[in-house]
């Protein structure tokens, strides 16, 4: 039940509220099945997401290069554990909880693989599957910078590994404030009026959509893109084709890491000018 810690109200975070409702329904169904709590019917059965939260809207927000630069910079300044989670999200295209709840037993550093178990992955009708995340150089660099706890297994934690970090709404607002400062500084360098710069609203899931979009721009194959996103393959392919696309995912994420690095760690202006002069 750790996921409920991350969800806020339906008006400001409809996706989180929808997930919380689903979690509540699962909890009450479990309570009814136990037959020891005096519950014969789930009080959540009659609750319809569309009525109390609103219709689910398909997101279309992606972060542009300036926003990616600002987010990476904000993550570095926020630091461990929340900033580190944001960096992992940007490098892996994972969902928030899949990254934030990472635990030590899931990692094989010798083979450079992170296997997220099925019970931590999103899925419908109990069809979630474990997900292999290749530990690219960028992800390894983040992991190697993390503190090592003597007892607790959770990598991103404020309780010495005993429990995963809570990526609260306060963390998101703090990140937004730092991003806005960076965006305004960039505008000032371009000779623009920083006072006119605004940060368009975005949610954590937009990071995932941004990575997916950039993988398309990098001409990564459809199969590899979908494997990176841990999307279930439709129809008979999803039933019989259990290939994990480990090599393809590693290549795709390395390509994206190189592209992201060029955005968040651009060469100094004098290096660019020197290269142009030589050309």
Secondary structure, 3 states (H helix, E strand, C coil): CHHHHHCCCCCCCHHHHHHHHHHHHHHHHHHHHHCCCCCCCCCCCCCCHHHHCCCCCCCCCCCCHHHHHHHHHHHHHHCCCHHHHHHHHHHHCCCHHHHHCCEHHHEECCCCEEEECHHHCCCCCCCCCCEEEECCHHHHHHHHCCCCCCCCCECCCCCCCCCCCCCCHHHHHHHHHHHHHHHHHHHHHCCCCHHHCCCCCCCCHHHHHHHHHHHHHCCCCHHHHHHHCCCCCCHHHHHHCCCCCHHHHHHHHHHHHHHHHHHHCCCCHHHHHHHHHHC
